[in-house]
Protein backbone atom coordinates (compact mmCIF):
# COMPACT_ATOMS: atom_id res chain seq x y z
CA UNK A 1 0.00 0.00 0.00
CA UNK A 2 1.36 3.44 -0.95
CA UNK A 3 2.15 5.71 1.95
CA UNK A 4 -0.06 8.80 2.06
CA UNK A 5 1.70 11.96 0.90
CA UNK A 6 2.67 14.16 3.81
CA UNK A 7 1.05 17.55 4.15
CA UNK A 8 3.41 20.50 3.70
CA UNK A 9 3.93 23.01 6.53
CA UNK A 10 5.70 26.29 5.82
CA UNK A 11 7.44 27.75 8.90
CA UNK A 12 8.25 31.46 8.59
CA UNK A 13 10.55 33.14 11.15
CA UNK A 14 13.55 35.45 10.96
CA UNK A 15 15.37 33.39 13.62
CA UNK A 16 16.73 30.04 12.39
CA UNK A 17 16.64 28.55 15.90
CA UNK A 18 12.86 29.06 16.02
CA UNK A 19 12.44 27.40 12.61
CA UNK A 20 14.56 24.45 13.72
CA UNK A 21 12.52 24.11 16.92
CA UNK A 22 9.20 24.00 15.07
CA UNK A 23 10.70 21.80 12.35
CA UNK A 24 11.80 19.31 14.96
CA UNK A 25 8.26 19.14 16.34
CA UNK A 26 6.63 18.71 12.92
CA UNK A 27 9.03 16.80 10.68
CA UNK A 28 7.99 13.30 11.77
CA UNK A 29 4.39 13.92 10.58
CA UNK A 30 4.75 16.62 7.91
CA UNK A 31 7.00 17.89 5.15
CA UNK A 32 8.52 21.06 6.60
CA UNK A 33 9.34 24.05 4.39
CA UNK A 34 11.09 27.16 5.74
CA UNK A 35 11.49 30.86 5.06
CA UNK A 36 13.54 33.45 6.98
CA UNK A 37 11.52 36.46 5.80
CA UNK A 38 8.14 37.45 4.42
CA UNK A 39 9.25 37.89 0.82
CA UNK A 40 10.67 34.35 0.70
CA UNK A 41 7.48 33.03 2.28
CA UNK A 42 5.35 34.65 -0.46
CA UNK A 43 7.56 33.17 -3.20
CA UNK A 44 7.23 29.68 -1.72
CA UNK A 45 3.45 30.07 -1.36
CA UNK A 46 3.12 31.30 -4.95
CA UNK A 47 5.24 28.46 -6.36
CA UNK A 48 3.91 25.38 -8.13
CA UNK A 49 4.28 23.44 -4.86
CA UNK A 50 2.54 25.59 -2.22
CA UNK A 51 2.22 24.66 1.47
CA UNK A 52 -0.95 23.23 2.99
CA UNK A 53 -0.60 25.37 6.13
CA UNK A 54 1.67 28.21 7.28
CA UNK A 55 3.12 28.91 10.74
CA UNK A 56 3.98 32.61 10.57
CA UNK A 57 6.05 34.76 12.93
CA UNK A 58 4.75 38.30 13.42
CA UNK A 59 7.83 40.31 14.40
CA UNK A 60 10.08 40.19 11.31
CA UNK A 61 12.12 42.95 9.63
CA UNK A 62 11.03 44.64 6.37
CA UNK A 63 7.71 42.77 6.10
CA UNK A 64 5.96 41.68 9.32
CA UNK A 65 3.60 38.72 9.66
CA UNK A 66 0.46 40.84 9.41
CA UNK A 67 1.48 42.17 5.97
CA UNK A 68 2.48 38.70 4.77
CA UNK A 69 -0.90 37.37 5.91
CA UNK A 70 -2.82 40.16 4.15
CA UNK A 71 -0.94 39.61 0.89
CA UNK A 72 -1.66 35.88 1.02
CA UNK A 73 -5.36 36.49 1.66
CA UNK A 74 -5.54 38.93 -1.26
CA UNK A 75 -4.43 36.19 -3.66
CA UNK A 76 -7.46 34.06 -4.72
CA UNK A 77 -5.21 31.03 -5.27
CA UNK A 78 -3.68 31.25 -1.78
CA UNK A 79 -6.43 32.72 0.37
CA UNK A 80 -7.65 29.33 1.61
CA UNK A 81 -4.28 28.27 3.05
CA UNK A 82 -4.72 28.32 6.85
CA UNK A 83 -2.27 30.62 8.67
CA UNK A 84 -1.31 30.22 12.34
CA UNK A 85 0.60 33.11 13.89
CA UNK A 86 3.48 32.13 16.17
CA UNK A 87 4.89 34.96 18.27
CA UNK A 88 6.32 35.86 21.64
CA UNK A 89 3.70 38.58 22.02
CA UNK A 90 0.54 37.48 23.76
CA UNK A 91 -1.49 40.67 24.31
CA UNK A 92 -5.20 40.29 23.48
CA UNK A 93 -5.12 43.17 20.97
CA UNK A 94 -2.38 41.41 18.99
CA UNK A 95 -4.46 38.25 18.77
CA UNK A 96 -7.46 40.21 17.51
CA UNK A 97 -5.24 42.00 14.98
CA UNK A 98 -3.92 38.68 13.71
CA UNK A 99 -7.36 37.14 13.33
CA UNK A 100 -8.61 40.24 11.52
CA UNK A 101 -5.70 39.92 9.08
CA UNK A 102 -6.95 36.43 8.18
CA UNK A 103 -5.14 34.04 10.53
CA UNK A 104 -7.10 31.03 11.79
CA UNK A 105 -5.23 30.61 15.07
CA UNK A 106 -2.59 32.09 17.34
CA UNK A 107 0.27 30.44 19.26
CA UNK A 108 2.63 32.12 21.70
CA UNK A 109 6.30 31.34 22.33
CA UNK A 110 7.64 29.29 23.97
CA UNK A 111 5.48 26.78 22.13
CA UNK A 112 4.22 23.49 23.49
CA UNK A 113 4.95 20.59 21.05
CA UNK A 114 1.62 18.91 21.86
CA UNK A 115 -0.33 22.10 21.23
CA UNK A 116 1.53 22.83 17.98
CA UNK A 117 0.78 19.33 16.64
CA UNK A 118 -2.86 19.52 17.76
CA UNK A 119 -3.47 22.94 16.21
CA UNK A 120 -1.79 22.05 12.91
CA UNK A 121 -3.74 18.80 12.65
CA UNK A 122 -7.06 20.51 13.48
CA UNK A 123 -6.66 23.32 10.95
CA UNK A 124 -5.51 20.98 8.20
CA UNK A 125 -8.63 18.88 8.80
CA UNK A 126 -10.81 22.00 8.74
CA UNK A 127 -9.18 23.15 5.49
CA UNK A 128 -9.84 19.74 3.93
CA UNK A 129 -13.46 19.92 5.09
CA UNK A 130 -13.84 23.35 3.46
CA UNK A 131 -12.38 21.97 0.20
CA UNK A 132 -14.78 19.01 0.33
CA UNK A 133 -17.72 21.36 0.88
CA UNK A 134 -16.60 23.49 -2.07
CA UNK A 135 -16.41 20.39 -4.27
CA UNK A 136 -19.85 19.27 -3.10
CA UNK A 137 -21.22 22.73 -3.87
CA UNK A 138 -19.74 22.57 -7.37
CA UNK A 139 -21.32 19.15 -7.84
CA UNK A 140 -24.69 20.45 -6.64
CA UNK A 141 -24.44 23.41 -9.01
CA UNK A 142 -23.59 21.06 -11.87
CA UNK A 143 -26.52 18.80 -10.95
CA UNK A 144 -28.79 21.84 -10.89
CA UNK A 145 -27.59 22.89 -14.35
CA UNK A 146 -28.17 19.34 -15.58
CA UNK A 147 -31.63 19.33 -14.03
CA UNK A 148 -32.45 22.59 -15.79
CA UNK A 149 -31.12 21.25 -19.10
CA UNK A 150 -33.23 18.10 -18.77
CA UNK A 151 -36.24 20.23 -17.88
CA UNK A 152 -35.75 22.39 -20.97
CA UNK A 153 -35.50 19.31 -23.19
CA UNK A 154 -38.58 17.77 -21.53
CA UNK A 155 -40.57 20.97 -21.95
CA UNK A 156 -39.63 21.14 -25.62
CA UNK A 157 -40.58 17.49 -26.18
CA UNK A 158 -43.91 17.93 -24.40
CA UNK A 159 -44.87 21.15 -26.14
CA UNK A 160 -44.45 19.72 -29.64
CA UNK A 161 -47.29 17.14 -29.45
CA UNK A 162 -49.45 19.54 -27.45
CA UNK A 163 -49.00 22.12 -30.20
CA UNK A 164 -50.19 19.52 -32.70
CA UNK A 165 -53.27 18.75 -30.57
CA UNK A 166 -54.05 22.46 -30.30
CA UNK A 167 -53.83 22.91 -34.08
CA UNK A 168 -56.04 19.87 -34.68
CA UNK A 169 -58.64 21.12 -32.20
CA UNK A 170 -58.62 24.52 -33.94
CA UNK A 171 -59.29 22.84 -37.28
CA UNK A 172 -62.08 20.71 -35.77
CA UNK A 173 -63.68 23.81 -34.22
CA UNK A 174 -64.03 25.35 -37.70
CA UNK A 175 -66.01 22.35 -39.01
CA UNK A 176 -69.40 23.82 -40.06
CA UNK A 177 -71.33 20.64 -39.29
CA UNK A 178 -70.49 20.80 -35.56
CA UNK A 179 -73.25 21.65 -33.14
CA UNK A 180 -72.76 24.63 -30.81
CA UNK A 181 -72.43 22.24 -27.87
CA UNK A 182 -69.69 20.19 -29.52
CA UNK A 183 -67.87 23.33 -30.65
CA UNK A 184 -67.97 24.54 -27.05
CA UNK A 185 -66.42 21.30 -25.86
CA UNK A 186 -63.63 21.52 -28.44
CA UNK A 187 -62.94 25.17 -27.56
CA UNK A 188 -62.75 24.22 -23.87
CA UNK A 189 -60.28 21.41 -24.68
CA UNK A 190 -58.15 23.76 -26.76
CA UNK A 191 -58.15 26.30 -23.95
CA UNK A 192 -56.96 23.61 -21.53
CA UNK A 193 -54.20 22.51 -23.94
CA UNK A 194 -52.99 26.09 -24.33
CA UNK A 195 -53.02 26.53 -20.55
CA UNK A 196 -51.04 23.31 -20.14
CA UNK A 197 -48.47 24.52 -22.69
CA UNK A 198 -48.12 27.75 -20.72
CA UNK A 199 -47.64 25.82 -17.47
CA UNK A 200 -44.95 23.64 -19.09
CA UNK A 201 -43.17 26.79 -20.28
CA UNK A 202 -43.12 28.13 -16.71
CA UNK A 203 -42.15 24.89 -14.93
CA UNK A 204 -38.52 25.96 -14.56
CA UNK A 205 -39.66 29.11 -12.78
CA UNK A 206 -40.51 27.07 -9.67
CA UNK A 207 -36.81 26.30 -9.20
CA UNK A 208 -36.06 30.02 -9.37
CA UNK A 209 -38.81 30.75 -6.84
CA UNK A 210 -37.32 28.19 -4.44
CA UNK A 211 -33.95 29.95 -4.70
CA UNK A 212 -35.52 33.41 -4.48
CA UNK A 213 -34.15 34.48 -7.87
CA UNK A 214 -37.43 34.75 -9.80
CA UNK A 215 -38.30 38.29 -10.89
CA UNK A 216 -41.98 39.13 -11.33
CA UNK A 217 -42.93 41.01 -14.49
CA UNK A 218 -45.91 42.78 -12.96
CA UNK A 219 -48.92 43.97 -14.94
CA UNK A 220 -52.48 44.87 -13.98
CA UNK A 221 -54.76 41.82 -13.82
CA UNK A 222 -58.50 41.43 -13.31
CA UNK A 223 -58.50 38.76 -10.61
CA UNK A 224 -62.21 38.00 -11.07
CA UNK A 225 -61.60 36.99 -14.71
CA UNK A 226 -58.75 34.69 -13.61
CA UNK A 227 -60.95 32.99 -11.01
CA UNK A 228 -63.81 32.53 -13.48
CA UNK A 229 -61.38 30.87 -15.91
CA UNK A 230 -60.25 28.53 -13.12
CA UNK A 231 -63.88 27.61 -12.41
CA UNK A 232 -64.36 26.84 -16.10
CA UNK A 233 -61.17 24.74 -16.34
CA UNK A 234 -62.03 22.77 -13.18
CA UNK A 235 -65.73 22.35 -13.93
CA UNK A 236 -65.35 18.71 -15.01
CA UNK A 237 -63.56 17.79 -11.79
CA UNK A 238 -66.16 19.65 -9.73
CA UNK A 239 -68.99 17.85 -11.56
CA UNK A 240 -67.38 14.46 -10.94
CA UNK A 241 -66.98 15.29 -7.23
CA UNK A 242 -70.55 16.72 -7.07
CA UNK A 243 -69.21 20.08 -5.89
CA UNK A 244 -70.30 23.55 -7.05
CA UNK A 245 -68.51 26.91 -7.14
CA UNK A 246 -69.34 30.30 -5.76
CA UNK A 247 -67.50 33.60 -6.30
CA UNK A 248 -67.98 36.56 -3.97
CA UNK A 249 -66.62 40.11 -4.09
CA UNK A 250 -66.67 41.82 -0.70
CA UNK A 251 -69.47 39.50 0.40
CA UNK A 252 -71.76 39.81 -2.64
CA UNK A 253 -71.99 38.13 -6.03
CA UNK A 254 -70.06 40.24 -8.60
CA UNK A 255 -71.60 41.33 -11.87
CA UNK A 256 -70.15 40.01 -15.12
CA UNK A 257 -68.41 43.34 -15.82
CA UNK A 258 -67.03 43.87 -12.29
CA UNK A 259 -63.27 44.15 -11.88
CA UNK A 260 -60.84 43.52 -9.04
CA UNK A 261 -57.44 44.75 -10.19
CA UNK A 262 -54.21 43.39 -8.74
CA UNK A 263 -50.57 43.72 -9.79
CA UNK A 264 -48.54 40.64 -10.75
CA UNK A 265 -48.30 37.91 -13.38
CA UNK A 266 -51.50 36.28 -14.57
CA UNK A 267 -49.81 32.87 -14.82
CA UNK A 268 -48.70 33.01 -11.16
CA UNK A 269 -52.17 34.01 -9.95
CA UNK A 270 -53.80 31.36 -12.13
CA UNK A 271 -51.45 28.56 -11.03
CA UNK A 272 -51.57 29.49 -7.35
CA UNK A 273 -55.35 29.79 -7.14
CA UNK A 274 -55.95 26.82 -9.45
CA UNK A 275 -53.95 24.59 -7.09
CA UNK A 276 -55.86 25.86 -4.06
CA UNK A 277 -59.30 25.59 -5.69
CA UNK A 278 -58.52 22.10 -6.99
CA UNK A 279 -57.48 21.01 -3.47
CA UNK A 280 -60.67 22.53 -2.09
CA UNK A 281 -62.80 20.58 -4.59
CA UNK A 282 -61.07 17.33 -3.68
CA UNK A 283 -61.41 18.00 0.06
CA UNK A 284 -65.04 19.14 -0.05
CA UNK A 285 -67.89 16.79 0.88
CA UNK A 286 -70.23 15.93 -1.99
CA UNK A 287 -73.14 18.25 -2.73
CA UNK A 288 -71.38 21.21 -1.09
CA UNK A 289 -69.80 24.43 -2.36
CA UNK A 290 -66.28 25.71 -2.78
CA UNK A 291 -66.47 29.45 -2.12
CA UNK A 292 -63.82 31.86 -3.40
CA UNK A 293 -64.24 35.22 -1.68
CA UNK A 294 -62.26 38.23 -2.87
CA UNK A 295 -61.97 40.95 -0.23
CA UNK A 296 -60.73 44.52 -0.68
CA UNK A 297 -60.59 45.33 3.05
CA UNK A 298 -59.01 45.20 5.53
CA UNK A 299 -56.22 44.70 3.00
CA UNK A 300 -56.66 42.78 -0.26
CA UNK A 301 -56.99 39.05 0.28
CA UNK A 302 -58.62 35.93 -1.16
CA UNK A 303 -60.38 33.23 0.89
CA UNK A 304 -60.88 29.74 -0.60
CA UNK A 305 -63.30 27.83 1.60
CA UNK A 306 -64.79 24.34 1.69
CA UNK A 307 -66.48 22.26 4.38
CA UNK A 308 -63.72 19.64 4.53
CA UNK A 309 -61.26 19.57 7.43
CA UNK A 310 -57.46 19.32 7.09
CA UNK A 311 -56.29 16.15 8.90
CA UNK A 312 -54.55 16.90 12.19
CA UNK A 313 -51.53 14.79 11.16
CA UNK A 314 -50.52 17.17 8.34
CA UNK A 315 -51.51 20.59 9.70
CA UNK A 316 -48.04 21.47 10.98
CA UNK A 317 -46.49 20.77 7.56
CA UNK A 318 -49.42 21.68 5.33
CA UNK A 319 -47.40 24.05 3.14
CA UNK A 320 -44.29 21.86 3.02
CA UNK A 321 -43.41 19.91 -0.12
CA UNK A 322 -44.68 16.33 -0.53
CA UNK A 323 -47.34 16.75 2.17
CA UNK A 324 -50.48 14.86 1.22
CA UNK A 325 -53.19 12.81 2.89
CA UNK A 326 -55.87 10.55 1.48
CA UNK A 327 -54.93 11.06 -2.19
CA UNK A 328 -53.72 7.93 -3.91
CA UNK A 329 -51.97 9.85 -6.69
CA UNK A 330 -51.31 13.08 -4.79
CA UNK A 331 -47.84 14.64 -5.12
CA UNK A 332 -48.10 16.94 -2.13
CA UNK A 333 -46.79 19.85 -4.21
CA UNK A 334 -49.99 21.87 -4.74
CA UNK A 335 -50.01 23.89 -1.53
CA UNK A 336 -46.20 24.05 -1.52
CA UNK A 337 -46.09 25.64 -4.97
CA UNK A 338 -49.01 27.91 -4.03
CA UNK A 339 -47.01 29.19 -1.07
CA UNK A 340 -43.96 29.77 -3.30
CA UNK A 341 -46.06 31.76 -5.77
CA UNK A 342 -47.77 33.78 -3.05
CA UNK A 343 -44.37 34.69 -1.60
CA UNK A 344 -42.99 35.53 -5.06
CA UNK A 345 -45.94 37.86 -5.64
CA UNK A 346 -45.14 39.60 -2.35
CA UNK A 347 -48.03 38.08 -0.42
CA UNK A 348 -48.59 35.52 2.31
CA UNK A 349 -50.70 32.40 2.68
CA UNK A 350 -52.28 30.79 5.75
CA UNK A 351 -55.17 28.52 6.70
CA UNK A 352 -57.77 27.89 9.37
CA UNK A 353 -59.56 24.58 9.76
CA UNK A 354 -61.96 22.79 12.11
CA UNK A 355 -64.72 20.19 11.97
CA UNK A 356 -67.57 22.72 12.29
CA UNK A 357 -66.76 25.33 9.64
CA UNK A 358 -64.35 23.42 7.41
CA UNK A 359 -61.20 24.91 5.90
CA UNK A 360 -60.33 28.38 4.63
CA UNK A 361 -57.09 29.13 2.82
CA UNK A 362 -56.32 32.85 2.89
CA UNK A 363 -53.97 34.49 0.40
CA UNK A 364 -52.95 37.97 1.57
CA UNK A 365 -52.05 40.20 -1.38
CA UNK A 366 -49.42 42.95 -1.23
JOQUIPE-V85733 format. One record per residue. PHI is phi in whole degrees, -180 to 180 (* if undefined). PSI is psi as a letter, one per 40 degrees, with the letter a starting at -180 (* if undefined). Layout:
BEGIN
PHI/PSI
PHI/PSI
END
This chain:
BEGIN
*/h
-71/h
-73/h
-63/h
-66/h
-71/i
-71/i
-100/h
-114/h
-96/h
-104/h
-118/h
-161/i
-84/e
-114/h
-62/d
-60/d
-68/d
-63/d
-63/d
-63/d
-67/d
-62/d
-65/d
-72/d
-99/d
-68/e
-75/d
-111/e
-136/i
-88/h
-96/h
-112/i
-140/i
-148/h
-94/e
-156/i
-66/d
-63/d
-64/d
-61/d
-64/d
-63/d
-65/d
-64/d
-87/e
-75/i
-75/e
-129/g
-74/i
-76/i
-90/d
-157/i
-127/h
-101/h
-123/h
-72/i
-91/d
-84/g
-133/i
-72/i
69/d
-134/h
-80/i
-62/d
-62/d
-67/d
-59/d
-62/d
-62/d
-65/d
-65/d
-72/d
-80/e
-93/h
-56/d
-78/e
-115/e
-67/e
-94/e
-73/h
-67/h
-121/h
-113/h
-76/h
-126/h
-153/i
-80/e
-85/h
-131/e
-68/i
-61/d
-66/d
-68/d
-62/d
-63/d
-61/d
-66/d
-68/d
-65/d
-70/e
124/e
-71/i
-98/e
-160/i
-150/h
-121/i
-111/i
-84/i
-72/h
-82/i
-97/h
-53/d
-64/d
-70/d
-58/d
-63/d
-66/d
-66/d
-62/d
-61/d
-62/d
-77/d
-67/d
-65/d
-65/d
-64/d
-65/d
-64/d
-63/d
-62/d
-63/d
-64/d
-63/d
-65/d
-63/d
-65/d
-61/d
-65/d
-64/d
-64/d
-66/d
-64/d
-65/d
-62/d
-64/d
-60/d
-67/d
-63/d
-62/d
-63/d
-63/d
-64/d
-62/d
-62/d
-63/d
-68/d
-77/d
-70/d
-61/d
-66/d
-66/d
-63/d
-64/d
-62/d
-62/d
-64/d
-65/d
-65/d
-65/d
-64/d
-62/d
-65/d
-85/e
-67/h
-65/d
-80/e
-70/i
-76/i
-61/d
-66/d
-66/d
-64/d
-64/d
-63/d
-64/d
-64/d
-65/d
-64/d
-65/d
-61/d
-67/d
-64/d
-64/d
-66/d
-64/d
-62/d
-66/d
-66/d
-63/d
-63/d
-98/e
-61/d
-67/d
-64/d
-61/d
-62/d
-66/d
-65/d
-61/d
-88/e
75/f
-106/e
-74/h
-114/h
-75/h
-98/g
-77/h
-137/i
-81/h
-131/h
-87/h
-63/d
-64/d
-66/d
-63/d
-66/d
-63/d
-65/d
-63/d
-58/d
-65/d
-69/d
-102/e
-64/d
-66/d
-62/d
-63/d
-65/d
-64/d
-88/e
57/f
-124/i
-112/i
-110/i
-149/h
-117/h
-123/i
-124/h
52/f
90/e
-128/i
-74/h
-75/i
-77/i
-60/d
-100/e
-71/i
-128/i
-137/h
-89/h
-129/i
-108/h
161/a
-109/h
-59/d
-61/d
-65/d
-64/d
-62/d
-63/d
-61/d
-72/d
-62/d
-60/d
-70/d
-68/d
-60/d
-62/d
-65/d
-61/d
-69/d
-90/e
-75/i
-63/i
-63/i
64/f
-122/i
-112/i
-102/h
-109/h
-108/h
-114/h
-97/h
-121/h
-96/e
-154/i
-79/h
84/i
-68/h
-157/i
-126/h
-109/h
-113/h
-120/i
-148/i
-88/e
-79/i
-116/h
-71/h
-57/i
-57/d
-63/d
-115/e
-64/d
-68/d
-125/f
-59/d
-97/e
-84/i
-67/i
65/f
-95/h
-150/i
-155/h
79/e
-109/h
-61/d
-109/e
-71/h
-93/e
74/f
-109/e
-63/d
-71/d
-64/d
-67/d
-62/d
-65/d
-59/d
-69/d
-61/d
-65/d
-64/d
-79/e
90/e
-109/a
-136/i
-139/i
-152/i
-143/i
-133/i
-155/i
-163/i
-70/d
-80/d
-107/e
85/a
-124/h
-128/h
-97/h
-113/h
-106/h
-87/h
-95/i
-69/*
END
